């Protein structure tokens, strides 16, 4: 029941591959704007729409900002070989060509932030930990705006853009840059993104400013903010960030550089526990790095995935593994199988549901909050969230809520949303609510790729009957099973137990 976030890119942007990813279990598609232009990502998104219509699998969209990320610019895209014990200069002069002796960067304040002996890491996309693709530098001296570094290991950098990370050093860059704001206000608004991944979040104020910007950006007031914890500064202010954020992404690639390796697992366990207690989704990154180039993960990586689930992670985020990896579909399949295998041995229980030996919990909701609160306590059985739309108006037009709420449940562990269709003739507010509901995999056909779709069976079947049928289709309900149903009747909250017949 742990969800999978897949990053779409060069190796995973065709309709065929995206369809494979959706069938394998990807429920959220991540678009990383630290590389590529909006036009490139729009083409990928259009392919995602087509894949969703083909597979009838719903998928949420996450926009990942650049944030306070320093980058090495390699305009020529030629491979750069760096030899151990040599020296290389980091310069803010982006007019210079990247070579083995000089690396132009996109930040002119690095010289003011570092001192002799500080550690700097450079690698493609995110750090793999491999000595051949990431380089460890030690600051030897500061010369004006240039930083002269000693190379600590031999490596070859390939590609047009490399990430630069200064370990445990405050970098005076805004969390939400002007480039980020432009992308959000154009690409984000146009595509009504479900999640904003706020890179390099360091303070709660970063989240408040981002939320204010979203509220003033068209239809993004409902977009949820997932803060990425990537350095010691964000770790120090973790509790206050958690209070403001809708969810947390633990970026273990950068954290593994900022923290001593032996400290990373302690932070992971502590942070995931805090997220679970707060009832907010926690997403973990960097679990199967070797599958970027290999068909199978290492034994240690497979165990790492299982431990992520055991620690309480709601979702696993795949970055380089699906963006530029050779086996994006196989990677999602493998991670999904490991998560599913662990589910068999899950030990935490939903008290009432386990007492009556229920196979599933069905929750009727309009905002999605009730279902998320149930999922917060990690019942061993899945939670089917039936989202009922609400009629809304801004005095200029009428619209229905519900689409955002359903899609945003796609990242919550153990929660499986179902949408309702308010457009059917029997679904008017004078009609019967029983005729509104349709299942998740019915919502992608003939309409907006993440919006409403018409249900052919909704006319004559009750809301509960369709929810039960959907549970049977998912394989979580069978004949003679018991089901716990949570719903509101008037102002009262009602919980009932239903036993299925043949």
C-alpha positions in Angstrom: 0.0 0.0 0.0 3.1 2.3 0.0 2.8 4.6 -3.0 5.5 5.3 -5.7 6.4 8.7 -7.1 8.2 8.4 -10.5 10.3 11.2 -12.1 9.6 11.5 -15.8 12.4 12.4 -18.1 14.5 11.3 -21.2 14.1 7.6 -20.5 10.5 7.7 -19.3 8.6 10.3 -21.4 7.1 8.3 -24.2 3.4 7.2 -24.0 4.4 3.6 -24.1 6.9 3.8 -21.2 4.7 6.0 -19.1 1.8 3.6 -19.6 4.1 0.8 -18.3 5.0 2.9 -15.3 1.3 3.5 -14.5 0.5 -0.2 -14.8 3.5 -1.0 -12.6 2.2 1.2 -9.8 3.3 4.8 -10.3 0.6 7.0 -8.7 2.4 10.4 -8.8 4.4 11.8 -11.7 7.2 14.2 -10.7 8.4 16.9 -13.1 11.9 18.2 -12.1 12.5 21.7 -13.3 16.2 21.8 -12.2 16.7 20.8 -15.9 14.7 21.0 -19.1 12.5 23.9 -20.2 8.7 24.2 -19.7 8.0 23.2 -23.3 9.9 19.9 -22.8 8.0 19.1 -19.7 4.7 20.0 -21.3 5.3 17.5 -24.1 6.0 14.9 -21.4 2.8 15.9 -19.5 0.8 15.5 -22.7 2.2 12.0 -23.1 1.2 11.3 -19.5 -2.4 12.4 -20.3 -2.5 10.1 -23.2 -1.1 7.2 -21.1 -3.7 7.8 -18.4 -6.5 7.7 -20.9 -5.1 4.4 -22.3 -4.5 2.7 -19.0 -7.4 4.3 -17.1 -5.1 4.8 -14.2 -5.3 8.1 -12.3 -2.0 9.9 -11.6 -1.3 13.1 -9.7 1.3 15.7 -10.9 4.1 17.0 -8.7 6.2 20.1 -9.8 9.7 20.0 -8.2 11.3 23.5 -7.9 15.0 24.3 -8.3 15.2 26.2 -5.1 18.6 27.2 -3.5 20.4 24.7 -5.7 23.9 25.5 -7.0 24.8 24.1 -10.4 27.9 23.7 -12.5 27.1 24.7 -16.1 28.7 22.7 -18.9 27.5 24.3 -22.1 29.7 22.2 -24.4 28.3 19.0 -22.7 31.8 17.4 -23.1 32.9 14.9 -20.5 35.1 16.4 -17.8 37.8 14.3 -16.2 39.0 15.3 -12.8 42.1 13.6 -11.2 42.7 13.0 -7.5 45.1 15.5 -5.8 44.8 18.0 -8.7 43.1 21.4 -8.4 40.0 22.9 -10.0 38.6 26.4 -9.8 34.9 27.1 -9.2 34.0 30.5 -10.8 30.8 32.4 -11.1 31.9 33.5 -14.6 29.5 31.5 -16.7 31.0 32.8 -19.9 33.9 30.4 -19.4 33.9 26.9 -20.7 33.8 24.0 -18.3 37.1 22.1 -18.3 39.2 19.9 -16.0 40.8 23.1 -14.6 37.7 25.4 -14.2 34.0 24.8 -13.5 31.6 27.8 -14.0 28.7 27.9 -11.4 25.4 29.7 -11.3 26.0 31.4 -7.9 28.4 34.4 -7.3 28.3 34.2 -3.5 30.1 30.9 -3.0 33.4 32.6 -2.2 31.7 34.5 0.7 30.1 31.4 2.1 33.1 28.9 2.3 36.5 28.9 3.9 39.6 26.7 3.7 38.9 23.1 4.6 35.2 23.1 3.7 33.8 20.2 1.7 32.1 20.6 -1.7 30.5 17.8 -3.7 29.7 17.9 -7.5 27.7 15.2 -9.4 25.2 14.7 -12.2 21.5 15.2 -11.3 21.8 13.8 -7.8 24.7 12.2 -6.0 24.9 8.5 -6.6 27.7 8.0 -4.1 29.8 6.4 -6.9 33.4 7.6 -7.0 33.4 7.6 -10.8 30.4 10.0 -11.3 30.6 12.3 -8.2 33.6 14.3 -7.1 34.6 15.4 -3.6 36.4 18.7 -3.4 38.1 20.4 -0.5 38.4 24.2 -0.4 42.1 25.1 -0.7 41.8 28.9 -0.9 39.4 31.7 -1.9 40.6 34.0 -4.6 38.2 37.0 -5.1 34.9 35.4 -6.3 36.7 32.2 -7.3 37.1 29.2 -5.0 40.2 27.0 -5.6 39.6 23.4 -4.6 41.7 20.2 -4.2 40.2 17.2 -5.9 39.9 14.3 -3.4 38.9 11.5 -5.8 39.1 10.8 -9.6 35.8 11.2 -11.4 34.3 11.9 -14.8 31.4 14.3 -15.1 29.2 13.9 -18.1 26.2 16.0 -19.2 25.2 19.6 -19.4 24.4 20.3 -15.8 25.8 19.1 -12.4 24.6 19.7 -8.9 27.0 21.4 -6.5 26.5 20.9 -2.8 28.5 22.7 0.0 28.4 20.5 3.1 26.9 22.1 6.2 27.2 25.6 4.8 24.4 28.3 4.6 23.9 29.4 1.0 22.3 32.8 0.6 19.8 31.9 -2.1 16.0 32.1 -1.8 14.1 28.9 -1.4 11.5 30.0 -4.0 13.5 31.6 -6.8 12.2 34.0 -9.5 12.6 31.1 -12.0 10.5 28.9 -9.7 7.8 31.5 -9.4 7.7 32.0 -13.2 7.3 28.2 -13.8 4.6 27.9 -11.1 2.6 30.9 -12.4 2.7 29.6 -16.0 3.2 25.9 -16.3 1.9 25.1 -12.8 -1.3 27.2 -13.2 -1.9 25.9 -16.7 -1.8 22.3 -15.6 -3.4 22.7 -12.1 -0.6 20.8 -10.3 -1.6 18.7 -7.4 1.7 18.9 -5.4 4.5 21.4 -5.2 7.8 19.9 -4.1 9.6 22.8 -2.4 13.3 22.1 -2.8 15.9 23.1 -0.1 13.3 24.1 2.5 15.2 25.5 5.5 12.6 27.3 7.6 8.8 27.3 8.2 8.7 30.8 6.7 9.8 29.2 3.4 6.6 27.2 3.4 4.4 30.1 4.4 5.8 32.3 1.6 5.3 29.5 -0.9 1.7 28.9 0.2 1.0 32.7 -0.1 2.4 32.6 -3.6 0.2 29.6 -4.5 -2.9 31.3 -3.1 -2.2 34.3 -5.4 -1.5 32.1 -8.4 -4.8 31.3 -10.2 -6.3 27.9 -9.2 -3.4 26.6 -7.1 -4.9 27.4 -3.6 -5.6 23.7 -3.1 -2.2 22.5 -4.3 -0.4 20.8 -1.4 3.2 21.7 -0.5 5.7 18.9 0.2 8.9 20.3 1.6 12.2 18.7 0.7 14.6 18.3 3.6 18.0 18.4 2.0 20.5 19.8 4.5 21.3 20.3 8.2 19.6 23.7 8.2 16.2 22.1 7.2 16.9 19.3 9.7 17.4 21.7 12.5 14.0 23.4 11.9 12.2 20.1 11.0 9.5 20.4 13.6 8.4 23.9 12.6 8.5 23.0 8.9 6.4 19.9 9.6 3.7 22.0 11.2 3.4 24.2 8.1 3.9 21.6 5.3 1.3 19.3 3.9 3.9 16.5 3.6 7.6 15.9 3.8 10.2 14.6 1.3 13.4 13.3 2.9 16.0 13.9 0.2 18.6 11.4 1.4 21.0 12.1 -1.5 21.9 15.5 -0.2 21.3 14.6 3.4 23.8 11.8 3.0 26.4 14.4 2.2 25.5 17.0 4.8 25.3 14.4 7.5 27.8 11.7 8.5 26.5 8.4 7.0 26.0 6.9 10.4 23.5 9.7 11.3 21.2 9.4 8.3 19.3 6.4 9.4 18.6 8.0 12.8 17.2 11.1 11.2 15.1 8.9 8.8 13.5 7.0 11.7 12.9 10.1 13.8 11.5 12.2 10.9 9.2 9.4 9.6 7.8 8.8 13.1 7.1 12.6 13.5 5.3 12.6 10.2 3.2 9.6 11.1 2.2 11.1 14.4 1.2 14.4 12.7 -0.8 12.4 10.1 1.2 14.0 7.2 2.6 12.0 4.3 6.3 11.2 4.3 8.2 10.4 1.1 11.6 8.8 1.0 14.2 9.1 -1.8 17.3 7.3 -3.1 16.5 3.6 -2.4 17.5 1.7 -5.5 20.3 3.9 -7.1 21.9 0.8 -8.8 18.8 0.2 -10.9 19.7 3.4 -12.9 22.0 1.0 -14.9 21.1 -2.5 -13.6 18.0 -4.6 -13.9 18.1 -5.8 -10.3 18.7 -3.9 -7.0 21.4 -4.9 -4.6 20.4 -6.9 -1.5 21.1 -3.9 0.6 18.8 -1.7 -1.5 16.0 -4.2 -1.4 16.3 -4.2 2.4 16.4 -0.4 2.4 13.0 -0.3 0.6 11.6 -2.7 3.2 13.0 -0.6 6.1 11.5 2.5 4.5 8.1 0.9 4.7 8.7 -0.5 8.2 9.7 3.0 9.4 6.4 4.4 8.1 7.1 6.0 4.7 4.0 6.8 2.7 5.7 6.8 -0.6 9.0 6.0 -2.3 10.3 8.7 -4.7 12.3 7.4 -7.7 14.5 10.1 -9.2 17.4 9.2 -11.5 16.2 5.6 -11.5 13.2 6.5 -13.7 14.3 9.9 -15.2 17.5 8.7 -16.9 17.7 5.0 -15.8 17.7 2.2 -18.3 14.8 0.3 -16.7 12.1 2.7 -15.4 9.2 0.3 -15.6 11.2 -2.6 -14.1 12.3 -0.3 -11.3 8.8 0.7 -10.3 7.7 -3.0 -10.5 10.6 -4.1 -8.3 10.0 -1.5 -5.7 6.2 -2.2 -5.7 6.8 -5.9 -5.2 9.1 -5.3 -2.2 6.5 -3.0 -0.6 3.7 -5.5 -1.3 5.8 -8.3 0.2 6.3 -6.3 3.4 2.6 -5.7 3.6 2.0 -9.4 4.3 4.0 -8.9 7.5 2.6 -5.5 8.6 1.8 -5.5 12.4 0.0 -2.3 13.2 -3.8 -2.7 13.4 -6.9 -0.7 13.0 -8.7 -1.5 16.3 -12.3 -1.9 15.2 -11.5 -3.3 11.8 -9.2 -6.0 13.2 -11.7 -6.9 15.9 -14.4 -7.7 13.4 -11.8 -9.2 11.0 -12.6 -6.6 8.3 -10.8 -6.8 5.0 -11.3 -3.1 4.1 -12.4 0.2 5.5 -14.6 2.4 3.3 -14.8 6.1 4.2 -17.2 8.6 2.6 -15.7 12.1 2.5 -15.9 15.4 0.7 -12.6 16.9 1.7 -10.6 13.7 2.0 -9.5 14.6 5.6 -11.5 11.8 7.4 -9.9 9.1 5.2 -6.4 10.6 5.7 -6.9 10.5 9.4 -7.9 6.9 9.3 -4.9 6.0 7.1 -2.7 8.0 9.6 -3.0 5.1 12.1 -1.7 2.6 9.5 -4.5 -0.1 9.6 -3.4 -3.4 8.0 -6.3 -3.3 5.7 -6.6 -0.8 2.8 -8.8 2.3 3.1 -11.2 3.1 0.2 -11.9 6.8 0.2 -15.1 7.8 -1.6 -14.9 11.5 -2.4 -18.3 13.2 -2.8 -18.1 16.5 -4.8 -19.3 19.8 -3.4 -20.9 22.5 -5.5 -18.9 25.7 -5.3 -19.1 29.2 -6.8 -17.0 32.3 -6.9 -20.1 34.3 -8.1 -18.8 34.2 -11.7 -19.0 30.4 -12.3 -20.1 27.2 -10.7 -17.8 24.3 -10.2 -17.4 21.0 -8.2 -14.7 20.3 -5.7 -13.4 16.7 -5.3 -10.8 16.2 -8.0 -7.9 17.7 -6.1 -8.9 15.9 -2.9 -9.0 12.5 -4.6 -5.7 12.9 -6.5 -3.9 14.2 -3.4 -4.8 10.9 -1.7 -2.7 9.1 -4.2 0.5 9.8 -2.2 -1.0 8.6 1.2 0.0 5.1 2.2 -2.9 2.6 2.2 -5.4 5.0 0.8 -7.2 4.3 -2.5 -9.5 7.2 -3.7 -12.7 6.9 -5.7 -14.3 9.9 -7.5 -18.0 10.8 -7.8 -19.6 12.1 -11.0 -21.9 15.1 -10.3 -22.9 15.5 -14.0 -25.2 12.5 -14.4 -28.9 13.5 -14.6 -29.6 11.5 -11.4 -26.7 13.2 -9.6 -28.2 16.7 -9.1 -28.5 17.9 -5.6 -32.2 17.0 -5.8 -31.2 13.5 -7.0 -29.7 10.6 -5.1 -26.2 10.6 -3.9 -26.1 6.9 -4.3 -25.7 7.4 -8.1 -22.7 9.6 -7.9 -19.8 7.4 -7.4 -17.3 5.9 -9.8 -14.0 4.2 -9.2 -10.5 5.6 -9.7 -9.7 3.8 -12.9 -12.9 5.0 -14.5 -12.0 8.7 -14.3 -9.5 9.1 -17.1 -11.5 8.4 -20.1 -13.2 11.0 -22.4 -12.3 13.9 -20.2 -9.5 15.9 -18.7 -6.8 13.4 -17.8 -7.2 13.9 -14.1 -10.8 15.0 -14.0 -14.3 13.6 -14.0 -15.5 10.8 -16.2 -18.9 9.3 -16.8 -19.8 6.1 -15.1 -22.0 3.7 -17.1 -22.9 1.6 -14.1 -23.6 4.4 -11.6 -27.2 4.8 -12.7 -28.6 1.7 -11.1 -26.1 0.9 -8.4 -25.7 2.3 -5.0 -22.6 4.1 -3.8 -21.7 1.4 -1.4 -22.3 -1.4 -4.0 -19.9 0.3 -6.5 -17.3 0.9 -3.7 -17.5 -2.8 -2.9 -17.2 -3.8 -6.5 -14.2 -1.5 -6.8 -12.7 -3.3 -3.8 -13.3 -6.6 -5.5 -11.6 -5.4 -8.7 -8.6 -4.3 -6.6 -8.5 -7.8 -5.1 -9.0 -6.6 -1.5 -12.6 -7.8 -1.0 -14.1 -11.2 -1.6 -17.4 -13.0 -0.8 -18.3 -13.3 2.9 -15.7 -10.6 3.9 -16.6 -8.0 6.5 -16.2 -4.3 5.7 -16.2 -1.3 8.1 -18.0 1.7 6.6 -17.6 5.3 7.9 -20.0 8.0 6.8 -21.9 11.0 7.9 -25.7 11.0 8.3 -26.8 14.5 9.0 -24.5 15.9 11.6 -23.7 12.5 13.1 -20.7 10.3 12.2 -21.8 6.7 11.7 -19.7 3.5 11.6 -21.3 0.3 10.4 -20.1 -3.2 9.6 -21.3 -4.8 6.4 -20.9 -8.5 5.7 -20.8 -9.5 2.0 -22.9 -12.2 0.5 -22.0 -14.3 -2.5 
